[in-house]
Amino acid sequence: MMTNKIGSNIRALRKKNYLTQEQLAETLNMTRQTLSNYELGKRIPDIYELIRIADLFHVSLDEMVGRNPNNYKNKDCGL
């Protein structure tokens, strides 16, 4: 499920950067509970939140949602 992948990626990026939920939540101007819900897959961040998180950690949106863009290069859309 993509929700869990997004949450897992947020958590992994947070831990990789040695941040607590409280620290990251404060940086993103959200509550710790909101961040926790994202990480647990209980809520999905909207596109604007995903962009902010991706920008903060210098990763692409594809990486945030667990997509590998190389899987889609030079492929016919099938229409």
Legacy VTK file of the C-alpha trace (Angstrom):
# vtk DataFile Version 3.0
C-alpha trace
ASCII
DATASET POLYDATA
POINTS 79 float
0.000 0.000 0.000
1.418 3.384 -0.995
0.320 5.009 2.280
2.626 2.738 4.245
5.464 3.318 1.787
5.186 7.089 2.165
5.082 6.837 5.941
7.988 4.405 6.014
10.025 6.716 3.810
9.301 9.751 5.991
10.321 7.806 9.077
13.500 6.480 7.418
14.516 9.959 6.248
13.843 11.408 9.698
15.920 8.734 11.421
18.706 8.940 8.828
19.005 12.628 9.715
18.926 11.948 13.469
15.717 13.895 14.041
13.008 13.157 16.562
9.376 13.355 15.548
9.111 16.501 17.647
12.047 18.167 15.868
10.823 17.323 12.379
7.248 18.293 13.194
8.427 21.658 14.502
10.520 22.238 11.363
7.494 21.427 9.196
5.162 23.506 11.391
2.878 20.591 12.256
2.084 18.657 15.389
4.066 15.612 16.414
0.817 13.639 16.272
0.256 14.596 12.632
3.767 13.462 11.751
3.253 10.247 13.702
0.036 9.576 11.781
1.908 10.051 8.500
4.662 7.667 9.575
2.163 5.041 10.749
0.139 5.286 7.540
-2.967 6.520 9.360
-2.982 9.699 7.287
-1.541 10.656 3.927
0.262 13.986 3.596
-1.193 16.184 0.886
0.947 17.007 -2.133
2.114 20.300 -0.620
3.317 18.568 2.557
5.052 15.893 0.478
6.856 18.592 -1.494
7.979 20.323 1.703
9.265 17.061 3.167
10.995 16.050 -0.074
12.633 19.471 -0.375
13.788 19.377 3.241
15.523 16.032 2.735
16.657 16.739 -0.856
14.806 13.776 -2.373
12.381 13.545 -5.281
8.648 13.011 -4.953
9.155 9.696 -6.750
11.461 8.630 -3.939
8.980 9.844 -1.327
6.198 7.651 -2.701
8.462 4.695 -3.439
8.433 4.895 -7.238
11.425 4.165 -9.418
11.259 6.573 -12.379
13.615 4.337 -14.381
10.783 1.819 -14.670
8.817 4.327 -16.755
11.447 5.774 -19.084
11.004 5.192 -22.805
7.856 3.150 -22.383
4.793 3.565 -24.544
1.749 4.602 -22.543
-0.290 1.950 -24.335
-3.013 4.232 -25.648
LINES 1 80
79 0 1 2 3 4 5 6 7 8 9 10 11 12 13 14 15 16 17 18 19 20 21 22 23 24 25 26 27 28 29 30 31 32 33 34 35 36 37 38 39 40 41 42 43 44 45 46 47 48 49 50 51 52 53 54 55 56 57 58 59 60 61 62 63 64 65 66 67 68 69 70 71 72 73 74 75 76 77 78
